[in-house]
Amino acid sequence: MFDRRLVTHFDWIFMLLVALVAIAGIVNLYSATATWGGAATPVYLKQAFWFGLGLLVVIGLCLFDYRHLEYIGFPAYGVALLLLLAVLLAGRTSMGATRWISFGGFGLQPSEVMKIIIIIVLARYFSEKPTQRGFTLVELIIPGALLLVPVLLVVKQPDLGTAMLLLAIGSSMAVFAGVRRSAATGLTLCGGLAAVGGWFLLHDYQRQRVYTFLSPERDPLGAGYHIIQSKIAVGSGGLFGRGFGKGTQAQLSFLPERHTDFAFSVFAEEWGFAGCLLLLCAYLLIVLWGLYIARRASDRFGMFLALGVTAMLFWHIVVNLGMVIGLLPVVGVPLPLFSYGGTSMLTTMTGVGLLLNVSMRRFMF
Protein backbone atom coordinates (compact mmCIF):
# COMPACT_ATOMS: atom_id res chain seq x y z
CA MET A 1 0.00 0.00 0.00
CA PHE A 2 1.44 3.36 -1.05
CA ASP A 3 1.57 5.88 1.80
CA ARG A 4 0.13 9.17 0.54
CA ARG A 5 2.28 11.05 3.04
CA LEU A 6 5.29 10.20 0.85
CA VAL A 7 4.07 12.64 -1.79
CA THR A 8 4.54 15.54 0.64
CA HIS A 9 8.14 14.45 1.19
CA PHE A 10 9.02 14.23 -2.50
CA ASP A 11 12.25 16.14 -3.14
CA TRP A 12 11.08 18.56 -5.83
CA ILE A 13 14.23 20.70 -5.65
CA PHE A 14 16.51 17.78 -6.46
CA MET A 15 14.20 16.63 -9.26
CA LEU A 16 14.15 20.17 -10.67
CA LEU A 17 17.97 20.30 -10.76
CA VAL A 18 18.07 16.98 -12.62
CA ALA A 19 15.42 18.12 -15.09
CA LEU A 20 17.20 21.43 -15.79
CA VAL A 21 20.47 19.66 -16.62
CA ALA A 22 18.68 17.09 -18.81
CA ILE A 23 16.78 19.80 -20.71
CA ALA A 24 20.00 21.77 -21.21
CA GLY A 25 21.54 18.58 -22.61
CA ILE A 26 18.66 18.09 -25.06
CA VAL A 27 18.94 21.70 -26.25
CA ASN A 28 22.70 21.27 -26.61
CA LEU A 29 22.19 18.12 -28.68
CA TYR A 30 19.86 20.04 -30.99
CA SER A 31 22.66 22.51 -31.69
CA ALA A 32 25.39 19.86 -31.87
CA THR A 33 23.56 17.83 -34.52
CA ALA A 34 21.78 20.65 -36.39
CA THR A 35 23.85 20.08 -39.53
CA TRP A 36 23.14 16.35 -39.70
CA GLY A 37 21.04 15.36 -42.68
CA GLY A 38 18.92 12.30 -43.35
CA ALA A 39 15.38 11.24 -42.57
CA ALA A 40 16.19 9.50 -39.27
CA THR A 41 14.73 10.80 -36.01
CA PRO A 42 16.92 13.69 -34.76
CA VAL A 43 19.22 12.78 -31.88
CA TYR A 44 17.77 15.42 -29.56
CA LEU A 45 14.27 13.93 -29.94
CA LYS A 46 15.62 10.48 -29.12
CA GLN A 47 17.29 11.93 -26.04
CA ALA A 48 14.00 13.57 -25.03
CA PHE A 49 12.32 10.17 -25.38
CA TRP A 50 14.92 8.50 -23.15
CA PHE A 51 14.55 11.26 -20.57
CA GLY A 52 10.78 10.82 -20.58
CA LEU A 53 11.24 7.07 -20.14
CA GLY A 54 13.69 7.83 -17.33
CA LEU A 55 11.02 9.91 -15.58
CA LEU A 56 8.73 6.88 -15.66
CA VAL A 57 11.55 4.81 -14.12
CA VAL A 58 11.89 7.43 -11.35
CA ILE A 59 8.15 7.30 -10.63
CA GLY A 60 8.20 3.50 -10.59
CA LEU A 61 11.14 3.39 -8.18
CA CYS A 62 9.47 5.86 -5.82
CA LEU A 63 6.39 3.63 -5.47
CA PHE A 64 8.14 0.91 -3.43
CA ASP A 65 10.32 0.95 -0.34
CA TYR A 66 14.01 0.91 -1.22
CA ARG A 67 14.68 -1.45 1.72
CA HIS A 68 13.35 -4.34 -0.38
CA LEU A 69 16.46 -3.97 -2.54
CA GLU A 70 18.49 -5.52 0.28
CA TYR A 71 16.90 -8.89 -0.48
CA ILE A 72 17.12 -8.81 -4.26
CA GLY A 73 20.63 -7.32 -4.52
CA PHE A 74 22.61 -10.57 -4.53
CA PRO A 75 20.27 -12.46 -6.91
CA ALA A 76 20.40 -9.46 -9.27
CA TYR A 77 24.19 -9.47 -8.92
CA GLY A 78 24.29 -13.09 -10.07
CA VAL A 79 22.08 -12.33 -13.07
CA ALA A 80 24.25 -9.33 -14.00
CA LEU A 81 27.38 -11.50 -13.89
CA LEU A 82 25.72 -13.99 -16.23
CA LEU A 83 24.86 -11.15 -18.59
CA LEU A 84 28.48 -9.95 -18.55
CA LEU A 85 29.60 -13.49 -19.39
CA ALA A 86 27.00 -13.62 -22.16
CA VAL A 87 28.49 -10.42 -23.62
CA LEU A 88 31.88 -12.11 -23.90
CA LEU A 89 30.37 -15.21 -25.49
CA ALA A 90 27.72 -13.78 -27.81
CA GLY A 91 27.81 -10.02 -27.54
CA ARG A 92 27.60 -7.47 -30.32
CA THR A 93 30.93 -6.00 -31.39
CA SER A 94 31.14 -2.33 -32.28
CA MET A 95 34.28 -0.25 -32.88
CA GLY A 96 36.52 -3.06 -31.63
CA ALA A 97 34.68 -3.65 -28.34
CA THR A 98 32.03 -6.20 -27.37
CA ARG A 99 29.74 -4.51 -24.85
CA TRP A 100 26.15 -5.14 -25.96
CA ILE A 101 23.65 -7.97 -25.96
CA SER A 102 20.87 -7.82 -28.53
CA PHE A 103 17.35 -8.98 -27.69
CA GLY A 104 15.47 -8.65 -30.95
CA GLY A 105 15.67 -4.96 -31.77
CA PHE A 106 16.69 -3.95 -28.25
CA GLY A 107 20.28 -3.60 -27.13
CA LEU A 108 21.40 -3.97 -23.49
CA GLN A 109 24.75 -2.93 -22.03
CA PRO A 110 25.15 -5.10 -18.88
CA SER A 111 28.13 -3.08 -17.61
CA GLU A 112 25.80 -0.08 -17.14
CA VAL A 113 23.33 -2.23 -15.21
CA MET A 114 26.16 -3.48 -13.03
CA LYS A 115 26.88 0.06 -11.81
CA ILE A 116 23.52 0.17 -10.03
CA ILE A 117 23.64 -3.43 -8.83
CA ILE A 118 27.14 -3.15 -7.34
CA ILE A 119 25.95 -0.10 -5.39
CA ILE A 120 23.04 -2.10 -3.95
CA VAL A 121 25.23 -5.10 -3.07
CA LEU A 122 27.96 -3.06 -1.40
CA ALA A 123 25.38 -0.92 0.40
CA ARG A 124 23.95 -4.06 1.98
CA TYR A 125 27.38 -5.41 2.92
CA PHE A 126 28.64 -2.20 4.53
CA SER A 127 25.32 -1.52 6.27
CA GLU A 128 25.38 -4.96 7.91
CA LYS A 129 29.02 -4.66 9.01
CA PRO A 130 29.27 -1.56 11.20
CA THR A 131 32.79 -0.79 12.38
CA GLN A 132 34.19 1.64 14.91
CA ARG A 133 37.84 1.66 13.87
CA GLY A 134 37.41 0.99 10.16
CA PHE A 135 37.66 -2.13 8.01
CA THR A 136 40.85 -4.15 7.99
CA LEU A 137 42.41 -5.54 4.84
CA VAL A 138 41.01 -8.99 5.65
CA GLU A 139 37.50 -7.61 6.18
CA LEU A 140 37.67 -5.94 2.76
CA ILE A 141 38.29 -9.24 0.95
CA ILE A 142 34.59 -10.01 0.47
CA PRO A 143 33.51 -6.58 -0.84
CA GLY A 144 36.73 -6.45 -2.86
CA ALA A 145 35.91 -9.77 -4.52
CA LEU A 146 32.34 -8.65 -5.20
CA LEU A 147 33.76 -5.60 -6.95
CA LEU A 148 36.72 -7.14 -8.80
CA VAL A 149 34.80 -9.97 -10.49
CA PRO A 150 32.60 -7.64 -12.61
CA VAL A 151 35.52 -5.24 -13.08
CA LEU A 152 37.61 -7.99 -14.67
CA LEU A 153 34.71 -9.08 -16.88
CA VAL A 154 34.21 -5.48 -18.05
CA VAL A 155 37.94 -5.05 -18.73
CA LYS A 156 37.78 -8.17 -20.87
CA GLN A 157 35.16 -6.60 -23.21
CA PRO A 158 37.29 -4.31 -23.30
CA ASP A 159 35.74 -1.27 -21.57
CA LEU A 160 38.41 0.31 -19.42
CA GLY A 161 36.37 3.45 -18.72
CA THR A 162 33.44 1.59 -17.14
CA ALA A 163 35.81 -0.70 -15.23
CA MET A 164 37.54 2.36 -13.75
CA LEU A 165 34.16 3.83 -12.77
CA LEU A 166 33.13 0.61 -11.02
CA LEU A 167 36.38 0.68 -9.05
CA ALA A 168 35.89 4.34 -8.19
CA ILE A 169 32.31 3.77 -6.99
CA GLY A 170 33.26 0.79 -4.83
CA SER A 171 36.32 2.55 -3.42
CA SER A 172 34.29 5.65 -2.55
CA MET A 173 31.74 3.55 -0.66
CA ALA A 174 34.52 1.77 1.22
CA VAL A 175 36.10 5.09 2.21
CA PHE A 176 32.77 6.34 3.57
CA ALA A 177 32.33 3.04 5.45
CA GLY A 178 35.74 3.51 7.06
CA VAL A 179 39.07 1.91 6.25
CA ARG A 180 41.98 1.53 8.66
CA ARG A 181 45.17 3.33 7.79
CA SER A 182 47.11 0.07 7.43
CA ALA A 183 44.45 -1.27 5.04
CA ALA A 184 44.47 1.96 3.02
CA THR A 185 48.26 1.81 2.73
CA GLY A 186 48.15 -1.81 1.62
CA LEU A 187 45.47 -1.15 -0.96
CA THR A 188 47.39 1.84 -2.31
CA LEU A 189 50.51 -0.27 -2.77
CA CYS A 190 48.52 -3.07 -4.40
CA GLY A 191 46.82 -0.57 -6.69
CA GLY A 192 50.17 0.91 -7.74
CA LEU A 193 51.61 -2.52 -8.50
CA ALA A 194 48.45 -3.51 -10.38
CA ALA A 195 48.64 -0.32 -12.46
CA VAL A 196 52.26 -1.02 -13.41
CA GLY A 197 51.54 -4.65 -14.24
CA GLY A 198 48.28 -3.78 -15.99
CA TRP A 199 50.13 -1.54 -18.44
CA PHE A 200 51.47 -4.63 -20.18
CA LEU A 201 47.97 -6.13 -20.40
CA LEU A 202 46.42 -3.10 -22.12
CA HIS A 203 45.40 -3.26 -25.75
CA ASP A 204 47.42 -1.21 -28.22
CA TYR A 205 44.64 1.37 -28.66
CA GLN A 206 44.38 1.78 -24.86
CA ARG A 207 48.11 2.47 -24.59
CA GLN A 208 47.75 4.90 -27.47
CA ARG A 209 45.14 6.81 -25.48
CA VAL A 210 47.63 7.28 -22.65
CA TYR A 211 50.33 8.45 -25.07
CA THR A 212 47.81 10.82 -26.64
CA PHE A 213 46.83 12.14 -23.22
CA LEU A 214 50.47 12.92 -22.42
CA SER A 215 51.19 14.47 -25.81
CA PRO A 216 48.24 14.83 -28.22
CA GLU A 217 50.42 16.81 -30.65
CA ARG A 218 52.34 13.63 -31.48
CA ASP A 219 49.54 12.64 -33.85
CA PRO A 220 47.34 15.72 -34.44
CA LEU A 221 45.42 14.20 -37.36
CA GLY A 222 45.08 10.74 -35.83
CA ALA A 223 44.88 9.69 -32.19
CA GLY A 224 45.27 13.24 -30.89
CA TYR A 225 42.62 14.76 -33.15
CA HIS A 226 39.69 14.37 -30.72
CA ILE A 227 41.29 16.05 -27.75
CA ILE A 228 42.91 18.83 -29.79
CA GLN A 229 39.59 19.76 -31.39
CA SER A 230 37.87 19.54 -28.01
CA LYS A 231 40.38 21.95 -26.44
CA ILE A 232 39.92 24.34 -29.35
CA ALA A 233 36.13 24.24 -28.86
CA VAL A 234 36.35 24.84 -25.10
CA GLY A 235 38.93 27.61 -25.45
CA SER A 236 37.23 29.44 -28.31
CA GLY A 237 34.09 29.91 -26.21
CA GLY A 238 35.74 32.71 -24.28
CA LEU A 239 33.79 34.38 -21.50
CA PHE A 240 30.25 34.36 -22.92
CA GLY A 241 30.55 31.99 -25.90
CA ARG A 242 29.88 32.31 -29.61
CA GLY A 243 26.13 31.96 -29.21
CA PHE A 244 23.62 29.14 -29.56
CA GLY A 245 24.15 27.24 -32.81
CA LYS A 246 27.17 29.34 -33.77
CA GLY A 247 30.03 27.14 -32.61
CA THR A 248 32.38 26.49 -35.50
CA GLN A 249 33.81 23.25 -34.13
CA ALA A 250 30.37 21.62 -34.04
CA GLN A 251 28.65 23.33 -36.96
CA LEU A 252 31.58 22.70 -39.31
CA SER A 253 31.98 19.11 -38.05
CA PHE A 254 35.54 19.50 -36.78
CA LEU A 255 34.65 17.99 -33.40
CA PRO A 256 34.08 14.20 -33.47
CA GLU A 257 31.54 12.49 -31.19
CA ARG A 258 30.06 15.88 -30.36
CA HIS A 259 26.74 14.34 -29.35
CA THR A 260 28.22 11.78 -26.92
CA ASP A 261 31.63 12.03 -25.25
CA PHE A 262 32.31 15.65 -26.28
CA ALA A 263 28.86 17.17 -25.78
CA PHE A 264 30.31 19.48 -23.12
CA SER A 265 32.81 20.86 -25.63
CA VAL A 266 29.93 22.01 -27.85
CA PHE A 267 28.26 23.65 -24.87
CA ALA A 268 31.49 25.37 -23.80
CA GLU A 269 32.06 26.88 -27.25
CA GLU A 270 28.53 28.21 -27.55
CA TRP A 271 27.95 29.42 -23.99
CA GLY A 272 31.49 30.22 -22.85
CA PHE A 273 32.90 30.27 -19.34
CA ALA A 274 29.73 31.81 -17.89
CA GLY A 275 27.50 29.04 -19.23
CA CYS A 276 29.94 26.34 -18.14
CA LEU A 277 30.04 27.83 -14.65
CA LEU A 278 26.25 27.63 -14.38
CA LEU A 279 26.25 24.02 -15.62
CA LEU A 280 29.02 23.02 -13.21
CA CYS A 281 27.17 24.70 -10.34
CA ALA A 282 24.10 22.64 -11.21
CA TYR A 283 26.17 19.45 -11.15
CA LEU A 284 27.78 20.51 -7.87
CA LEU A 285 24.36 21.06 -6.32
CA ILE A 286 23.21 17.62 -7.52
CA VAL A 287 26.24 15.94 -5.90
CA LEU A 288 25.92 17.94 -2.67
CA TRP A 289 22.19 17.22 -2.56
CA GLY A 290 22.94 13.52 -2.94
CA LEU A 291 25.27 13.67 0.07
CA TYR A 292 22.59 15.59 1.96
CA ILE A 293 20.08 12.83 1.20
CA ALA A 294 22.57 10.23 2.44
CA ARG A 295 23.11 12.18 5.64
CA ARG A 296 19.37 12.31 6.34
CA ALA A 297 18.65 8.66 5.49
CA SER A 298 16.72 6.77 8.15
CA ASP A 299 18.95 3.68 8.07
CA ARG A 300 22.48 2.61 7.14
CA PHE A 301 21.41 0.80 3.98
CA GLY A 302 19.70 3.92 2.67
CA MET A 303 22.75 6.00 3.58
CA PHE A 304 25.16 3.77 1.65
CA LEU A 305 22.72 3.45 -1.24
CA ALA A 306 22.58 7.24 -1.58
CA LEU A 307 26.35 7.53 -1.17
CA GLY A 308 26.93 4.97 -3.92
CA VAL A 309 24.62 6.69 -6.40
CA THR A 310 26.17 10.07 -5.59
CA ALA A 311 29.65 8.61 -6.12
CA MET A 312 28.52 7.23 -9.49
CA LEU A 313 27.31 10.66 -10.62
CA PHE A 314 30.39 12.40 -9.24
CA TRP A 315 32.93 10.19 -10.97
CA HIS A 316 31.08 10.31 -14.28
CA ILE A 317 31.17 14.10 -14.15
CA VAL A 318 34.83 14.29 -13.13
CA VAL A 319 36.07 11.77 -15.71
CA ASN A 320 34.10 13.26 -18.64
CA LEU A 321 35.04 16.87 -17.90
CA GLY A 322 38.66 15.91 -17.28
CA MET A 323 38.62 14.00 -20.56
CA VAL A 324 37.28 16.80 -22.76
CA ILE A 325 39.74 19.41 -21.45
CA GLY A 326 42.78 17.13 -21.58
CA LEU A 327 43.28 16.44 -17.88
CA LEU A 328 42.43 12.74 -18.26
CA PRO A 329 42.79 10.21 -21.10
CA VAL A 330 39.82 9.76 -23.43
CA VAL A 331 38.04 6.65 -22.15
CA GLY A 332 34.53 7.09 -23.55
CA VAL A 333 32.66 8.08 -20.38
CA PRO A 334 29.45 10.10 -21.01
CA LEU A 335 28.43 13.19 -19.06
CA PRO A 336 25.36 12.24 -16.99
CA LEU A 337 22.04 13.63 -18.28
CA PHE A 338 23.93 15.62 -20.94
CA SER A 339 25.60 13.24 -23.39
CA TYR A 340 23.40 11.28 -25.79
CA GLY A 341 22.76 7.68 -24.87
CA GLY A 342 19.68 5.69 -23.88
CA THR A 343 21.43 3.25 -21.55
CA SER A 344 23.39 6.03 -19.87
CA MET A 345 20.24 8.12 -19.37
CA LEU A 346 18.26 5.22 -17.90
CA THR A 347 21.13 4.26 -15.59
CA THR A 348 21.42 7.84 -14.36
CA MET A 349 17.66 8.21 -13.88
CA THR A 350 17.59 4.91 -11.99
CA GLY A 351 20.16 6.40 -9.63
CA VAL A 352 18.05 9.56 -9.34
CA GLY A 353 15.01 7.43 -8.51
CA LEU A 354 16.92 5.64 -5.75
CA LEU A 355 18.05 8.95 -4.25
CA LEU A 356 14.48 10.28 -4.28
CA ASN A 357 13.26 7.01 -2.76
CA VAL A 358 15.70 7.33 0.15
CA SER A 359 14.80 10.99 0.62
CA MET A 360 11.02 10.36 0.63
CA ARG A 361 11.28 7.67 3.30
CA ARG A 362 13.69 9.42 5.63
CA PHE A 363 10.92 9.76 8.24
CA MET A 364 9.99 6.06 8.16
CA PHE A 365 11.77 3.68 10.54
N, C-alpha and C positions, 0 to 999 in steps of 0.2 A: 504494500500500500504506500503510495507516494504521499509524503507529508507536505501539505500545502505551505507550511511555515518555511520550507526551504526556499520558496520563491522569493520571500522577503530578504533572504540572505544571499541571493545571487549577486556575484561580484560584477556589477555592470561596468565599473571603471576599468577593470582588467580586460573585460570583453571588448570595451570600446577601444582600448589601446591596440589590441590584436586586430580588430577590424580596420582601424586607421592604417596600420602598416600594410595589411593585405590589400586594401583598396589602393594605396600608393603604389604597391607592386603591380597591380593590374594596370593602372594608368601608365606606369613606366614601361610595361610590356607593350602597350599600345604604341608608344613612341619608338621603342626599340625595334619593333617589327613592322613599322608603318610602310617600309619600302618593299616588303615581301609581296610577291605576286602569287597568282594561283587561286583556285576556287575553293581550297580547303578552308575549314573554319579557322579564323584568326586565333593566334596563340592567346591573346588577352581574353577572348571569350571562353576558351578552354580553361584558362586559369580561374576565371570567374565561376565556371561550373564546378571546378574542384573545390573552390572556397565555399560555395553554397553547399556542396556535399559534406565538406568539413564541418559546417555549422550544424548539419543534421547529426553528425557524429558527436559533436559537443552536447547537443540536446539529449541524445540517447545515453551518453555516459553520465549525464547529470541525473538521470531518472533512477539509478540504482546506487546503493551504498558502496563506496570504493573498498570497504573492508572485505567484501566478498572476493576481491582480487587476490587476497592472501591464499585462498584455497585453490584458485585455478592457475596461479603463477607457474608452479613447477610442471603441471601437465602441459601448459602452453609452451613452456620452455622446451620440453621434449619434442613437441610438434614443430617448433621453430627450428630445432636442430635437424630434424628430418627434412624440412624444407631446404635448409642450407646444403645438406647432403644431396638432395634431389637436384639442386642447381648445378653442382659439380658433375653429376651423372647425366643429366638431360636438360640442362639449362640452355637459354637462348644466348648466343654469343653476339656481341655488338661492340665494334671498335676495339677488338682484341681482348675483351673481358666477358666473362660468363656470369651474369648477375641476375638474370630474370628467369622466371618460370611462366610459361604460357598456358592458360586455361581457356581454350577456345579463342576468343578475341580479346581476352583480358590478360594483362601482364602483371605479375607480382614480383616484387623485389624483397625476398625474405630478410635481407640484411637490415632493411628499414624497419621491418616488423620487430626484429630482434632488439632494436634500440629501446622500444617500449617494454618488451618482455624482460630484458635484463634489469631494467629499473625496478619492475615489480618484484622480481626474484630477489635481488639484492636488498630491496626495502624490507622484505619479509625477514631475510636472514639477519640484517643489522638490527631490526626492531625486536627480534626475539633474543638477541645476545647483547644485553646492556653491559657496558663496561665502565669502570670508574677510572682506571689508569690507561685505557687504550688497548687496542688489540695487539697481541704479539704476532710474530712472524708465523708461528705455528697455527694460531687461530685464524689467520688470513688465508690458509691453504684452501679451505672449502670455497669461500667467495672468489678467491683467485682462480680456482679451477673452473668454477661456474662462468667466469668471465673469459678465461683464456681459450676454452673450447670453441665458442662461436667466433672469437677473434681470429683464431688460426684457420677456421673454415672460410671466413671472409677474406683473409689474406690470400688464400688459395685461389680465389675467383679470377683474377686478383682485384681487390678493392682496398687499397692501402688507406685511403681517406676515411672510409667507414670504419675500418679496423682501429684506426687511431682514435676516432670519436668514441667507439665503444670502450676503449681503454681509458680515455679521459673521463667519461661518465662514471665508470666503475671506480676509478681512482678518486674522483671528487666525492663520491658517496662514502668511500672508506675514510677519507680525511675528515669529513663531517662526523662520522661515527667515532673517530678517535683512533689514532695509531701511535704506538709507543715510539720513542725516538730511536731505539735500537732497530725496530722493525722498519721504520722509515729509511734509516741509513742502509739497511740490508737491501731493501727494495730499490733504492736509488742505485746502488752498486750493481745489482742484477740487471736493472734497466739499462745502465750504461754498457755493460758487457753484451746484453742482448742487442743493443743498437749497433755496436761494432760488428758483432757476428752476423746480424741481420743484413748488413750492407752487402755481404757476399751472396745473400739469397735473393736480393732484389732482381726484378726483371730489368733488362737493358733500358726500357723506356722510363722506368721508375728512377734509375740512377741518373738518366738524362734530365729528369725534372729537378733533381738536386743540383746538378751542374748548372742548369739554366737559372735556378734560383740564385746561385752564387754569382753567376755572370751571364745574364741574358744576352749581352752584346756579342757573345761568342758565336751565336747563330741567330742573327736578327731576323732572317727570313724563314727560319725553320722553327726549332724548339723554343727560341726566345721570342717569337713573334707575338704570342698571346699577351705575355706580361708587359712587353714594351708598348703595345697598343693600348693596354689597359692603363698604364701609367700616363700615357699621353692624354687619354680621355679624362682621367681624374684631374691631372694638372691643368688641362686647358679650361676646366670649368671656372677657375678663378674664384672670386668671392661670391658672386651671385649667379654664375652659370651663363650659358649661351641662350637659354630659353627653351621652353618645352618644344620638342620636335626639331630643334635646331642644332643638335650635336653632330658634328661632322664625322666623328669616329663611328657612330651608329648609323647615321643616315647614308653615309657613303660606303658602308659595309667594311670598314677597316678592322673593326673589333669583332673577333670571332666569338661564338657562344654568348652573344650579348643578351640573350633571353634566359640563359641558365646561370652558369658560373659567374659571368661578368655583368650581371644585371645592375649591380651597384655602380659599375664604371659608367654606364649610360646615365644613371641618375646623377652621378657626381658631375658629369660634363654639362648636363642641362640645368641643374639647380645649384651648382657651385658649393662652396664651403658652407654657406648659410643653410642650404637645403640638407646637406649631409649632416650638419650639426643637429638639425631638428629630427632627422631620421634616427641618428645615433642616440639622441635623448629618449626617443620613443622606445628603442630597444633596451636602453638602460633602465627605464621605468618598468618594462616588462620583466626583466631579470630581477630587479629589486622587489617588485610586487610578488614574484614567485617565491623569493626568500621570506617575504612577509607572510605569505600564506603558509609556508612551512613552519614558521615560528608560531603561528596561531593554531596549528593543527591540534586536534583533540587527542591524538594518540601518536605513538612513535612510528607506526607504519605509515600513517598519513604524512608525518613529517618527512620521512625518508623518501616517500613517493614524490612529494612536492620538490624536495631537494634534487632528486634524480632528474625530473623533468626540467627543472630550472638549469641544471648543469648541461643537459642536452641542448637546450636553446642557447645557452651562453657559449658553449664550445663551437657550435655551428656558426654563430655570429663572428666569433674571434677568428676562426680558421678562414672563413670566406673573406672577411675584410682584410686580414693579413695577406691572403693570397692575391687579391686584386691590386694591392698597392705594393707588392713585392717584398713583404716582410716574411712570408712563408712560401714554401713551394706550392705549385699548382697541383692540387690533389682531387679536384672535382667535387668539392663540398658546396651545396647550394646555400643561399642565404634564406633563413626561415621566413615564410610568408611572402617573400619578395621574388625569389627566383622561380622560373617556371618549372613545374613538375607535379604531377598528380600524386605520386607516392609520397614525395616530400611534404606536400601540403597536408595530406591526410595524416601522416605521422605527426606533424607539428600540431594539427588541430586535435588529434587524440591526446597529445600531451596537454594542450590547453584545457580540454575537457576534464582531464584528471585533476589539474590544478583547481578548476572551478568546483569540482566535486568535493575536494578536500576543504576548500574554503566554505562551501555551503553547509557542510556538516561539522563545522568547528564547534558548534554548541551542543552536539549530540555525543553522549558518552556511553 
